[in-house]
Amino acid sequence: MTTTARDLLETATHALAPDPEANPLVPLIARGEASRGTLAALALEQALVIPADRRAFGHLAERAADDPESAACLRLLADGETLAEERLTAFAEACGVDAAGTAAYQPRPGCQAYPAYVAWLALNAEPADAVLALSVNFSAWGGYCATIADALRRHYGFSDDACAFFDFFAAPAPDLDRQAEAAVRAGLEAGRLDPARAHRHGRLLQAYEAMFWTALAQPA
């Protein structure tokens, strides 16, 4: 039986679904037990991750000149990071982040391992492989964001504006889903996409995602 792009996406998402215990921080936020300082660190780390990922996705799109479906998907991802960045400011302000705190903040290596690997993908990965791996990772990230957005309202009294960053990633993205499926399909048909290689990228992305949350959950 021929494996379809949708089958491959669904199988990879299931196979690489994170262990519920791999994220120590989101459950704390969900219960309202994370400190404001931890939430501020989350905002400050994201302020570094987002522009790095946007540039990485843009570079991958440029490398995909002979793969228009992957290039289009990666441009959507880069555009999404721009929209997310616009929404992050209100969250940071609600956490008490100011210019002085931003300037003095020292990034946590465990948090910045994820964008470092995304940058590696931008330089080394086959774009179609990266699209598959990133699509799998974003599935887990979206679920985390939905939980955080709900908890920020219920336990921390954050406004809709302050939650908009997480609402953005938690919301369905049908255009992105369709484009990712088109990119995976084109990659399979052209022989550019290697499922085993993409799975390896996805496994590492999920591991670095877990490192991000674990680093934030630990005392600075």
C-alpha positions in Angstrom: 0.0 0.0 0.0 1.3 3.4 -1.0 2.0 5.8 2.0 0.2 9.1 1.4 1.4 12.4 2.7 -1.4 12.6 5.2 -0.6 9.1 6.4 3.0 10.0 6.9 2.2 13.2 8.8 -0.3 11.4 11.1 2.1 8.4 11.7 5.0 10.7 12.5 2.9 12.9 14.9 1.7 9.8 16.7 5.2 8.2 16.9 6.9 11.4 18.1 4.2 12.5 20.5 6.0 13.8 23.6 5.8 11.9 26.9 3.3 13.8 29.1 6.0 13.8 31.9 8.6 15.3 29.6 7.3 18.8 30.2 7.5 19.8 33.9 6.4 23.4 33.5 3.1 23.4 31.6 1.4 21.4 34.3 2.6 23.9 36.9 1.2 26.8 34.8 -2.0 24.8 34.3 -2.5 24.6 38.1 -1.5 28.3 38.6 1.7 27.2 40.5 4.3 28.7 38.3 5.8 32.0 39.5 5.5 35.3 37.7 9.3 35.2 37.4 9.1 31.9 35.6 6.4 33.3 33.2 8.7 36.3 32.6 11.6 34.0 31.7 9.3 32.2 29.3 8.6 35.5 27.6 12.2 36.5 27.5 13.3 33.2 26.0 10.6 33.3 23.4 11.8 36.8 22.5 15.0 35.2 21.5 13.6 32.0 19.9 11.1 33.7 17.6 13.4 35.9 15.5 16.0 33.1 15.3 13.4 30.7 14.0 12.0 33.2 11.5 15.4 33.7 10.0 15.9 29.9 9.9 12.6 29.3 8.2 13.4 32.1 5.7 16.8 30.5 4.9 15.2 27.1 4.4 12.7 28.6 2.0 15.5 30.2 0.0 17.3 26.8 -0.2 14.0 25.2 -1.5 14.2 27.1 -4.8 13.5 23.8 -6.7 10.8 22.7 -4.2 8.1 25.3 -4.4 5.7 23.5 -2.1 8.2 23.3 0.7 9.3 26.9 0.1 5.7 28.1 0.4 5.2 26.2 3.7 8.4 27.6 5.1 7.5 31.1 4.2 4.1 30.6 6.0 6.1 29.5 9.0 8.3 32.5 8.8 5.3 34.9 8.5 3.7 33.2 11.5 6.8 34.0 13.6 6.4 37.7 12.7 2.7 37.6 13.8 3.6 35.8 17.0 6.3 38.3 17.8 3.8 41.1 17.5 1.7 39.4 20.2 4.5 38.6 22.6 5.0 42.1 23.9 1.7 42.2 25.8 2.5 38.9 27.5 5.9 40.1 28.5 4.5 43.3 29.9 1.9 41.4 31.9 4.7 39.3 33.4 6.5 42.5 34.5 9.2 42.4 31.9 10.8 45.9 31.2 13.7 47.2 29.2 16.1 46.9 32.0 15.1 43.3 32.8 15.4 42.4 29.1 18.8 43.9 28.8 20.1 42.1 32.0 18.5 38.7 31.2 20.9 35.8 30.6 19.4 33.1 28.3 19.3 29.6 29.5 21.2 27.1 27.3 18.5 24.5 27.6 16.0 26.9 26.2 18.2 28.0 23.3 19.1 24.5 22.2 15.9 24.3 20.2 16.4 27.3 18.0 20.1 26.3 17.6 18.9 23.0 16.1 16.4 24.8 13.9 19.3 26.8 12.6 21.2 23.6 11.9 18.2 22.4 9.9 18.2 25.6 8.0 21.8 24.9 6.9 21.8 21.2 6.5 18.3 19.6 6.1 16.4 18.8 3.0 13.6 21.3 3.1 10.8 18.7 2.7 12.3 16.7 5.6 12.3 19.8 7.7 8.7 20.6 6.9 7.7 17.1 8.1 9.7 17.3 11.3 8.5 20.9 12.1 4.9 20.0 11.5 5.1 17.2 14.0 6.8 19.4 16.6 4.2 22.2 16.1 1.4 19.8 16.9 2.8 19.4 20.5 3.6 23.1 20.8 0.1 24.1 19.9 -1.3 21.9 22.7 1.0 23.4 25.2 0.0 26.9 24.1 -3.8 26.1 24.5 -3.2 24.9 28.1 -1.1 28.0 28.9 -3.6 30.4 27.4 -6.4 28.9 29.5 -4.3 28.9 32.7 -3.2 32.5 32.3 -6.8 33.7 32.2 -8.1 31.4 35.0 -5.2 31.6 37.5 -3.2 34.7 36.7 -5.9 37.1 35.5 -4.2 37.9 32.2 -6.1 39.8 29.6 -6.9 38.6 26.1 -4.1 40.7 24.8 -1.7 39.2 27.2 -2.8 35.7 26.1 -2.8 36.4 22.4 0.6 35.0 21.8 -0.5 31.6 23.1 -3.9 31.9 21.5 -2.2 32.4 18.1 -0.3 29.1 18.3 -3.2 27.2 19.8 -5.6 28.1 17.1 -6.1 25.8 14.1 -4.0 26.7 11.1 -5.8 25.0 8.1 -3.8 26.9 5.5 -0.5 25.8 7.0 -1.7 22.2 7.4 -2.7 22.0 3.8 0.6 23.5 2.7 2.6 21.1 4.9 0.7 18.2 3.4 1.3 19.5 -0.1 5.0 19.9 0.7 5.3 16.3 2.1 3.4 15.0 -0.9 5.7 16.8 -3.4 8.8 15.6 -1.5 7.6 12.0 -1.6 6.8 12.2 -5.3 10.1 13.8 -6.2 12.1 11.4 -3.9 13.5 14.4 -1.9 11.8 13.4 1.4 13.4 10.6 3.4 10.9 9.6 6.1 13.6 8.0 8.3 15.7 11.1 8.1 12.8 13.4 8.8 11.8 11.2 11.7 15.3 11.7 13.1 15.0 15.5 12.8 11.6 15.4 14.5 12.9 13.3 17.4 15.6 15.8 18.1 13.2 18.7 17.8 10.9 17.1 20.4 13.9 16.4 22.7 15.1 20.0 22.5 11.5 21.2 23.1 11.5 19.1 26.3 14.8 20.7 27.2 13.2 24.1 26.8 10.5 23.5 29.3 12.7 21.6 31.7 15.2 24.5 31.8 12.5 27.0 32.5 11.1 24.8 35.3 14.5 24.9 37.1 15.7 27.7 39.3 17.7 30.3 37.4 
